[in-house]
């Protein structure tokens, strides 16, 4: 893969991320369902990791983590690290255990969202800011609402995946 191909590929993925980010940040956040808004940026990272594999998935998830960390208040830098680990895990799972398709993306998305919400709940429990039961109910609603968008997000990135240059094996 030439340098130009590499730049075109990741620019295409970045451009595909923009409308989904816009949808999450400006449309769906204004109209919450069940009192929650979906998390679409982690789904983007998981979709690319599922399609591209562990190395590329980690890099893209790291970049998505920077955007997610800027949007979501919390521990500065934590989401960057967490998203990179989730991208690595999803890439490895899809490469070696699951298939690199919608089903694999859906399963990796479920795991990623559960891990993210479990970490959020653990932090809030340690800080003593909220009781467990309401946080579990809220996390369940958030995960279910977010999972409704997996097919759309996956199809956007699969469309890009089939149109960008691939690495050649010599």
N, C-alpha and C positions, 0 to 999 in steps of 0.2 A: 504494500500500500504506500503510495507516495504521500509526501507531506500535504499536498493539495487535497488528495482524497481524504486524508485524516481530518483536515480542517473542515472540509465540506460535510463530512459525516457528522461531526460533533456540532457543527453549526445547525445542521438539519434537526438534530435531537433537541438542541436548545430552542429553536424556533417552534418545534412541536410542543415544548413545555409551556411556552407563553400563553396560548389560549386556555390551557388547563389551569395554569396559575391564576389567570384572570377570572376564570369561572369560579375557582375556590375563593379568591380574595375579594372579589367585587360583587358576585351574584349570589352564590350559595351562602355566603356569610350573612347576607341581609335577610335571607328567608330560611331560618333554621327549621328543620323538621324534628319533632319530638324534643325541641329545645336544644338540639345539637347541630353543628355544621360538619360536613364530611371533611376528611383529610385526603386530598387528592395528590399532593406533592409526594408523599411516601409511595403512593401507588405508581406514580411515574417512575420513581427510582427502582421500584421492584420490577416494573414492566421492562425497563431497559436491561436490568440485571438478568432477568429471565431470558431475554432474547440474545444478549451479547455475551453473557458469561460472567465469571467472577471478577476478573481484572477490570474490564470496561465498566461493569456494573458498580464496582466499588468507586471508581472515579466519578461516574455520573451521580451516584448517590451522595458522594462528598459534596459535589456542586449543588445538588438539590438541598442537602443539609444546610448549606450556607444560606440559601434563600428561606428555607423553613425556619431557621434560627432567627433570621431577621424579622420574620412575620409573627412568630409565636414567642410571647414572653416566657421567661423561665431562666434556667441556668445558662449563662452565655457559653456557647461552644459545645454544649452537651448534645444538641441535636445533630451537629455536624459529625461528631464521633459516632453517635448511635446510628445515623443514617448510613454512614460508611460501612459499619459492621453489618447492618441489615442488607445493604447491597451486596456485600461479600457473601453473606449467608445465602441470599436468594440466588446469586449467581452460581455458587457451588451446588446448591440443591438442584437447580434446574439443569446444570451440566451433568451431574453424576447420579442423581437419585430420581428426579422427576423429568418430565418431558418439557421441552422449551415451547410450550403452547399456552393456550388460554387456561387450561386446567392447572398447569404448573404455576402460572402467574397467579391464579386465584388462590391456590394453596399457600404460596409464598406470601401473598398479600395478607391472608388471614393471620399467618404466623407473625408477620411484621407488625400489623396493627395490634395484635394481642401483646407482643413484647413492648411496643411503645406505650400502650396504656398501662401495662403492668408496672413499667418503670415510673410512669407519672404517679400512679397510685402509691407505689412504694415510697416515693419522695414525699408525697403529701401525708402519708401515714407517719413517716418518721418525723416530719415537722409538726404533726398534730393539727393540721389545718382543717381536716374534714374526716367524718366517719366513713368506714369502709363501705357499707351498704349503698349509700347514694352514689359513691364514686363508681362502684361496680355497675350499677344501673346505667349511669351516664356513659361509662365506657362501652357497655354492651350496645346501647343505642348508637353511639358514635361509630363503632365497628360495623354494625349492620348497615347504617346509612352510607358509610364509606364503601363498603363492598358492592353496593349497587352500581358504583361507577367503574368497577374493574373492567368489565367488557369494553366500555367506551375508551378508557385509557389504554388498554392493551391494544385495541384496534388502531388507535392513532399511532402508537409507537411501532406496531407491526408494519403498518403502511410505510413509515419512514425506514424501518429496518430493511424492507425489500427494495428500497430505492436508493440506498446509500452504498458506496463502495465497500467491499469486503476485503479483509486481509487475504493475501495470497499465500499459499503454503508451497514452499520450494522443496 
